[in-house]
Amino acid sequence: MLMEVVLREKIEFALDTIRPYLEADGGNVRIVELTEDFVLKIEMLGNCGSCPMSSMTLKAGVEEAILRSIPEIKRVEAVNLTVA
């Protein structure tokens, strides 16, 4: 339980490094779940939820920031992106 709290704090810190860029385009990101096998599930909010570039933002922005900061995380998935 303590490890999950510490990981969530690290995740939020890593997300805070990219939030200004997301917010500049009218979007944001929210943690939905951190699974037992260290898959981080997030929700892309605002314009990030419907932008055609969201999958690239997820991989090149959000996932890169998370994996660079928190090597325990195995993968980052968005729960609300649809493939265009």
C-alpha positions, 0 to 999 in steps of 0.5 A, a space after each residue: 500500500 505504501 509503495 502504491 502511494 509513493 508511486 502515485 506521488 512519483 507519477 503525479 510529479 512526472 505528469 506535472 512536468 508535461 501538464 503545461 504542454 497539455 493544458 496549453 492545448 486545452 487538455 490534461 491527463 488523470 490517473 485512473 488505475 495503477 494495476 498490480 502488474 505496474 500498468 498505468 491506466 490514464 484518461 486523456 481529458 479535454 482536447 486530449 481526449 478527442 484530438 487526432 494526435 492524442 495517441 502520439 501525445 500519449 506515447 511521445 509525451 505522457 508515457 515517455 515522461 512516466 517511464 523515464 521517471 518511474 522505471 517500475 511502470 511497465 506500460 501506460 495505456 489511455 482508457 478513453 482513446 479511440 483509434 481514428 
